[in-house]
Amino acid sequence: MKRLLLVTGRPGIGKTAVLLNAAEGLKTRDYCVGGMISKEVRREGKRVGFEVVDFRTGMRGWLAHVEQRVGPQVGKYKVNLGDLDSIGANAVLDASRNADVVIIDEIGPMELLSQAFRKAVNEALDSSKLVLAVIHQRAKDPIIESIKKRDDVFVATVDLANRNDLHNILIQNALQYLREGKR
């Protein structure tokens, strides 16, 4: 029985949708779900940035944007460490302490630029809470590498064939842990 349920896959394949569908499925079963999600923002069909959203409260800010003036650069985006820390990292910490399920979208290059986010991820991983997360497919970071090597991790790769049903597998695994794992 695995406690860390991770999804990975190529950009745009539907990783966040799988995560959100699983989170909503657990919420409808009366589990308290918290954490952070990233939402792509498009203008005239082009991606211009990503919002960071506290799943439980709905508070939102900018994770990264093409017009962001300050912050570390990842590709064409500058990362907003202020919003990532105050909304994203705090949402993960709050869920680690107060929810049944912690969701993290995503553990990737932009997010890992924040020391507060790194600390929040480590707290979630070290807790006894069920964690549902998106993990960047190609990023090479010590946190990502150590997560993938853990004994309590299940990693599923989202692809065109499974993206509409993968959330059900995550829900089944999550329910098994939530019902039996805390005994």
C-alpha positions in Angstrom: 0.0 0.0 0.0 1.5 3.3 -1.1 1.2 6.7 0.6 2.7 8.9 -2.1 0.7 8.7 -5.3 2.5 10.6 -8.1 1.6 11.3 -11.7 4.1 12.3 -14.4 4.0 12.7 -18.2 4.8 15.1 -21.0 3.7 18.7 -20.9 0.0 19.2 -21.9 -1.0 15.5 -21.5 -3.4 16.1 -18.7 -1.5 15.5 -15.4 -3.3 18.3 -13.5 -6.7 17.1 -14.7 -5.9 13.6 -13.5 -4.8 15.0 -10.1 -7.9 17.3 -9.8 -10.3 14.5 -10.7 -8.7 12.3 -8.1 -8.8 15.1 -5.5 -12.5 15.8 -6.3 -13.3 12.1 -6.0 -11.8 12.0 -2.5 -13.6 15.2 -1.5 -17.0 13.7 -2.5 -16.2 10.9 -0.1 -15.8 13.4 2.7 -12.1 13.5 2.9 -10.5 16.9 3.6 -8.2 17.7 0.7 -5.8 20.6 0.6 -2.6 21.8 -1.1 -1.7 23.7 -4.2 -2.4 23.4 -7.9 -1.0 25.2 -10.9 -3.3 26.4 -13.6 -2.1 27.3 -17.1 -3.2 30.8 -18.3 -3.6 31.5 -22.0 -4.1 34.7 -23.9 -5.3 34.5 -27.5 -4.5 30.7 -27.5 -0.9 31.2 -26.3 0.3 30.2 -22.8 1.4 33.3 -21.0 1.9 31.9 -17.5 0.7 29.8 -14.6 -1.4 30.6 -11.6 -0.8 29.1 -8.2 -4.0 28.2 -6.4 -4.7 27.1 -2.8 -7.0 24.1 -3.4 -8.9 24.4 -0.2 -9.4 28.2 0.0 -9.3 29.1 -3.7 -6.7 31.9 -3.0 -4.7 32.5 -6.2 -1.6 34.3 -7.4 1.0 34.1 -10.1 3.4 31.2 -10.2 5.1 32.5 -13.3 4.3 34.8 -16.2 6.0 36.0 -19.4 5.5 39.6 -18.3 6.8 39.1 -14.7 9.5 41.6 -14.2 11.5 40.1 -11.4 12.3 36.6 -10.2 14.3 33.6 -11.5 13.8 32.7 -15.1 12.6 29.3 -16.3 12.3 29.2 -20.1 10.3 32.3 -21.1 8.7 32.7 -17.7 9.9 34.5 -14.6 8.8 32.8 -11.4 6.9 34.8 -8.7 8.6 33.6 -5.5 6.4 35.8 -3.4 3.1 34.2 -4.5 4.6 30.7 -4.7 5.7 31.1 -1.0 2.7 32.8 0.4 0.1 30.8 -1.5 1.6 27.6 -2.8 4.0 26.6 0.0 1.6 27.7 2.7 -1.2 25.7 1.1 1.0 22.5 1.2 2.0 23.2 4.8 -1.6 23.8 5.9 -2.7 20.6 4.2 0.2 18.6 5.8 -1.1 19.7 9.2 -4.8 19.9 8.8 -6.1 17.8 5.8 -6.5 14.1 5.2 -5.0 14.4 1.7 -2.2 16.7 0.5 -2.1 17.6 -3.3 0.9 19.2 -4.9 0.9 20.3 -8.5 3.7 20.3 -9.4 7.0 19.3 -8.0 9.1 20.8 -10.8 11.8 23.3 -11.8 9.7 26.4 -11.2 8.4 25.4 -7.9 11.7 24.0 -6.6 13.3 27.5 -6.9 11.5 28.3 -3.7 13.1 27.2 -0.4 9.7 27.5 1.3 8.1 25.2 -1.3 11.0 22.7 -0.8 10.4 22.8 2.9 6.7 22.3 2.5 7.2 19.3 0.2 9.6 17.7 2.6 7.1 18.2 5.5 4.3 16.6 3.4 6.6 13.7 2.5 7.7 13.2 6.1 4.1 13.3 7.4 1.8 10.3 7.6 -0.7 12.1 5.2 -1.6 10.7 1.8 0.1 12.8 -0.9 -1.2 13.1 -4.4 1.3 15.0 -6.6 2.4 15.8 -10.1 6.1 15.3 -10.5 8.1 16.7 -13.4 9.1 14.0 -15.8 12.6 15.1 -16.8 13.7 17.5 -14.0 16.9 16.4 -12.3 16.8 17.7 -8.7 17.8 15.9 -5.5 14.3 16.1 -4.1 12.7 14.6 -7.2 15.3 11.8 -7.4 14.9 11.0 -3.7 11.1 10.9 -4.0 11.2 8.5 -6.9 13.4 6.1 -4.9 11.1 5.9 -1.9 9.5 2.6 -1.0 6.1 4.2 -0.3 5.7 5.8 -3.7 3.5 4.8 -6.7 4.3 6.6 -10.0 1.9 6.6 -12.9 2.7 8.1 -16.3 -0.2 9.9 -17.9 -0.7 9.2 -21.6 -3.4 9.4 -24.2 -4.7 5.9 -23.5 -5.1 6.3 -19.7 -5.7 10.0 -19.0 -9.4 9.7 -18.8 -9.4 6.8 -16.3 -6.1 7.1 -14.3 -7.8 9.2 -11.6 -9.9 6.2 -10.7 -6.7 4.1 -10.0 -5.4 6.9 -7.9 -8.7 7.1 -5.9 -8.7 3.3 -5.4 -5.1 3.4 -4.1 -5.9 6.5 -2.0 -8.9 4.9 -0.4 -7.0 1.8 0.5 -4.4 3.9 2.3 -6.9 6.1 4.0 -9.0 3.2 5.2 -6.2 0.8 6.1 -2.9 2.6 6.2 -3.5 4.5 9.5 -4.3 1.4 11.5 
